[in-house]
Structures are given as C-alpha cells and as structure tokens.
C-alpha cells in the first residue's frame, strides 16, 4: 500500500498509543503518542530495525542501558537486537512516527492505550 501524507501533521494529531498507517512487504509506518510519565516499555526486536522521529514533547531514550534525551526533530535508530525504551519526561504528550523494517504489527493495528497494546501483545504470545 502506498503512503503519501504530511507525516509530521499526522503524528502531531495522533492521540492513540499506536496506530499503524501503512504496511509494505519490507517496512511499516506507525504513529505513537506517549502521555506524560508514560513509556513505550522496554523491549527487544531480534530481527527488526526501528527508526523513531519525535515531533512533539520531550523524553528519554534508553538503548542497551544508555540514556539520552529526545525532543522535537530528534531521530533515533534502534538496530535489531537492541534493548530499548522511550519515556515521556515532559508535561505534554510525546508524539512520534516510527518505521519498522520489516513490519512489526498487523496492518491497520490501533492501540488506543499502552494497556490495550500490552494486552494485545500478551494475547498474541499466548497463541504461540
């Protein structure tokens, strides 16, 4: 599926924890919104590279235990196999778009909250 939109505008308007916008055979475009004090959650994608671009708010990236600041216009590359987490340390939602290569989520996935995303992840892994 082709995708041609103002991604910054789309990411800034997003209020869901996660929304998959487009999925191709080798990559996927997702927007995310992390509330103040919230986090994505520590995770590792063994076979997936991830690129995150921040468009609103401020936070902290934790990559293999190393912390660094993230804010508007910051891009973070997370190579496959890297333990990572992103924490909102600001007073407004931390909004971003991210690209997974290859895709990580089912096309059209929407998780309105982190709790919803965590429950879906647990249910998916219970099937395996």
Residue pairs with C-beta under 8 A, 6 or more apart in sequence:
1 22
1 23
1 24
1 107
2 22
3 21
3 22
3 29
5 21
7 29
7 31
7 97
8 55
8 97
10 21
10 31
10 97
11 31
11 32
11 53
11 55
11 56
11 95
11 96
11 97
12 55
12 56
12 95
14 31
14 32
14 33
14 95
15 33
15 93
16 31
16 32
16 33
16 110
16 111
16 112
17 32
17 33
17 34
17 111
17 112
17 113
17 114
17 116
17 117
18 30
18 31
18 32
18 105
18 109
18 110
18 111
18 117
19 30
19 31
19 32
19 109
19 110
19 111
20 28
20 29
20 30
20 105
20 106
20 107
20 108
20 109
20 110
21 29
21 30
21 31
22 28
22 29
23 29
23 103
23 105
23 107
23 108
24 103
25 102
26 101
26 102
26 103
27 99
27 100
27 101
27 102
27 103
28 99
28 100
28 101
28 102
28 103
28 104
28 105
28 107
29 97
29 98
29 99
30 97
30 98
30 99
30 100
30 104
30 105
31 95
31 96
31 97
31 98
32 40
32 95
32 96
32 97
32 98
33 93
33 94
33 95
34 40
34 57
34 59
34 86
34 87
34 88
34 93
34 94
34 95
34 96
34 114
35 88
35 93
36 88
36 90
36 91
36 92
36 93
37 88
38 87
38 88
38 94
38 114
39 85
39 86
39 87
39 88
39 114
40 84
40 85
40 86
40 87
40 114
41 85
41 114
41 118
42 62
42 83
42 84
42 85
43 83
43 84
43 85
44 81
44 82
44 83
44 84
45 78
45 80
45 81
45 100
45 104
46 80
46 81
47 80
47 102
48 80
48 100
48 101
48 102
48 104
49 77
49 78
49 79
49 80
49 100
49 101
50 77
50 78
50 84
50 98
50 99
50 100
50 101
50 104
51 75
51 76
51 77
51 78
51 98
51 99
51 101
52 70
52 75
52 76
52 78
52 86
52 96
52 97
52 98
53 73
53 74
53 75
53 96
53 97
53 98
54 70
54 71
54 72
54 73
54 74
54 75
54 76
54 94
54 95
54 96
55 72
55 73
55 95
55 96
55 97
56 72
56 92
56 93
56 94
56 95
57 71
57 72
57 88
57 90
57 92
57 93
57 94
57 95
58 69
58 70
58 71
58 72
58 88
58 89
58 90
58 94
59 69
59 70
59 71
59 86
59 87
59 88
59 89
59 90
59 94
60 67
60 68
60 69
60 70
60 86
60 87
60 89
61 67
61 68
61 69
61 70
61 76
61 84
61 85
61 86
62 84
62 85
62 86
62 87
63 76
63 78
63 82
63 83
63 84
64 82
64 83
64 84
65 83
70 76
70 86
70 94
76 86
78 84
86 94
86 96
88 94
109 120
111 117
111 120
